[in-house]
Amino acid sequence: MESLIIAAARALEAGDPLGALNRVALRNDAPSLALRGIAMAQLGDLAKAKTLLRSAARAFGPREAVARARCVVAEAEIALVSRELNWPPKALAAARTTLASHGDLANAAHAGHIEARRLLLLGRIDEAERTLAEIGAAPLPPASLVVRELVLAGIAIRRLKTQEARAALDRAGKAARQAGIAALVAEVESANLILNTPAARLIARGSEHPLLLGEVERLATSTALVVDTFHHVVRKQGVAISLGTRPVLFALARLLAQAWPADVSREALIAGAFQARHADESHRARLRVEIGRLRTQLEPLAKISATKQGFELAPRKTNDVLVLARPVEEKHAAVLAILADGEPWSSSALALALQMSARSVQRALDELARSNKVQSFGHGRARRWMTPPVPGFPTGLLLPTPLLKA
Amino acid sequence: MKRSAAEIVTEYGPFPGVEAVHGVSYDGTHLWFASGDRLNAVDPANGKIARSLDVAAHAGTAFDGRHLFQIAEDRIQKIDAASGAVIGTIPAPGGGGDSGLAWAEGSLWVGQYRDRRIHQIDPDTGKILRTIESKRFVTGVTWVDGELWHGTWEGEDSDIRRIDPDTGKVLEQLDMPEGTMVSGLESDGGDRLFCGGGASGKVRAVRRPKRR
């Protein structure tokens, strides 16, 4: 192959995109376009990178199917990093097949990793896991291993398996240092932060303290009655009562649990669950009805008794009642939670991931933007949302080099 | 045109710490190959790396009897084979699009990969003396017994072909097995052609057909 292309590819592999660009900046042959595209992506100019990779794919001849497939994979990765989650997965799958059938197993695996990351972002955890399993244990270059372990960690975190997550992140860190790419090491470190930053708040007997993910996990085996505001369920060990579709009942359950073992006044319940400032007779009547419904729902796990001024919770067969809440309670906590990954999201990708309507997401984003909790850039369809401070574009573009080496 | 399957006689490598083989050459004793940031001398008797020189080595390699020539980025380095010192540099004719390199009859011959051409250049100045057009992407280039051979690599196929140095017409073609790439070419002066195997990290010896 060509001298300068090999020199540029080696620079890129060593994590030196500027060195790669220096060598091919003025060339417009297909491999140079592809290398420039990858270098631009690593430098954060994703729009330019996408254009270059597209031209590269066109410029490769009809006999160069593998080179072309690599460009498609690179473009898919850019789409993923830009949170264009509706980028055609079929094109990626086809490229993956082409690469595998021509023996380029490392890049085929990379294509699989991108697919798994997309599924993970969409919350399709089982599918993400299946996709990773398909890739199997082919020997992968260190940079590729980092991605694989990051996806595994992501799956474990979402399943609240902190030990598994920690082990995967340790392996990812080792592979990142082996790859010698600083950006990868940083990415693993920021993933580690998730495990060392409070993931929730525990409210019990009127006091509260932050919980790490590992502590949340241990809570699952506790014998306490847990009111879980993440999943809108009331649970104890194996029994879970979902109140996801009954927000008023859930709000009442939570108010009672937070006050436990004390009771809660009717006024406080009405104010907290109905958002009513002054309780009148109709509110009291409604409260009686809703408490009756909640009592039926919670029957297996707890009793609700009337007191002189209101109601109190009486859990069955346990002496502990806990409320598991988000670290910071926000009206649009779910949107913020997704944006917390630091990546730029389109509102349509958010809607896809949250299974909300585009309109609701847009409304939430507008509200959050007014209070400076999120920022946007770009216009129209290219508009992206992030949580400030803008951490810059991700460095996660992990094209396993020898994009062109073959 | 005679066309047949390439007969692979021997395979060397892969070698420890070598990701890919770019250029190959032969100094009568050792087989040299370029691996990015090194030039390595292999003993063909045991297939082991006998010695390595730390020089940038991204494409073709050649030997003139005393010096090694090595393409790096967009230039050709002239290297003292004994000390490994770079004693001169000329611009490569393809400006970095260069692939194979051969020495013959006082000239250097340089393959220009995607432009499907072979240039004959002055080894002192880099001036292009003439250009031969090929039909396929050109990788390695070599001369033996007045025959000009070059490797091709286009898409996922490679072959080795002897061409008419005046017209570029293909006279003979040896098809490499599927998935076997030719990234560099050198003759041992006899009936073997050494082929760099690209990312496989191997060097293969292919039998050169006898002339009738």
Contacts between the chains, C-beta under 8 A, distances in Angstrom:
chain1	res1	chain2	res2	distance
A	1	B	22	7.5
A	1	B	59	7.2
A	1	B	99	6.3
A	1	B	113	6.1
A	1	B	139	7.1
A	1	B	153	7.1
A	1	B	183	6.4
A	1	B	198	7.4
A	2	B	59	6.7
A	2	B	94	7.3
A	2	B	96	6.6
A	2	B	97	4.8
A	2	B	98	6.5
A	2	B	99	5.8
A	2	B	113	4.6
A	2	B	114	6.9
A	3	B	22	8.0
A	3	B	58	4.3
A	3	B	59	3.7
A	3	B	60	7.8
A	3	B	71	4.6
A	3	B	72	6.7
A	3	B	73	6.0
A	3	B	74	6.8
A	3	B	92	6.6
A	3	B	94	7.7
A	3	B	96	5.6
A	3	B	97	7.5
A	3	B	98	4.8
A	3	B	99	7.1
A	4	B	58	7.3
A	4	B	73	5.3
A	4	B	74	5.5
A	4	B	95	7.7
A	4	B	96	2.8
A	4	B	97	6.9
A	4	B	98	7.9
A	5	B	96	7.6
A	5	B	97	7.9
A	6	B	20	7.8
A	6	B	22	6.2
A	6	B	36	7.1
A	6	B	58	4.2
A	6	B	59	6.5
A	7	B	56	7.4
A	7	B	58	4.7
A	7	B	72	7.1
A	7	B	73	4.7
A	7	B	96	7.8
A	10	B	36	5.6
A	10	B	37	7.8
A	10	B	58	7.6
A	23	B	73	6.4
A	23	B	96	7.0
A	24	B	96	8.0
A	27	B	96	7.4
A	27	B	97	7.9
A	29	B	97	6.9
A	29	B	114	5.6
A	30	B	114	7.7
A	31	B	114	7.8
A	61	B	154	7.4
A	61	B	155	7.0
A	62	B	155	8.0
A	63	B	154	5.3
A	63	B	155	3.1
A	63	B	156	7.5
A	63	B	157	7.2
A	64	B	154	7.5
A	64	B	155	4.8
A	65	B	155	6.5
A	65	B	156	7.2
A	66	B	155	7.3
A	66	B	156	6.0
A	67	B	155	7.9
A	102	B	156	5.6
A	102	B	179	7.6
A	103	B	179	5.8
A	402	B	19	7.6
A	402	B	20	7.4
A	402	B	199	6.3
A	405	B	19	7.8
A	405	B	20	5.8
A	405	B	198	7.4
A	405	B	199	5.1
A	406	B	156	7.9
A	406	B	181	6.9
A	406	B	198	6.4
A	406	B	199	5.7
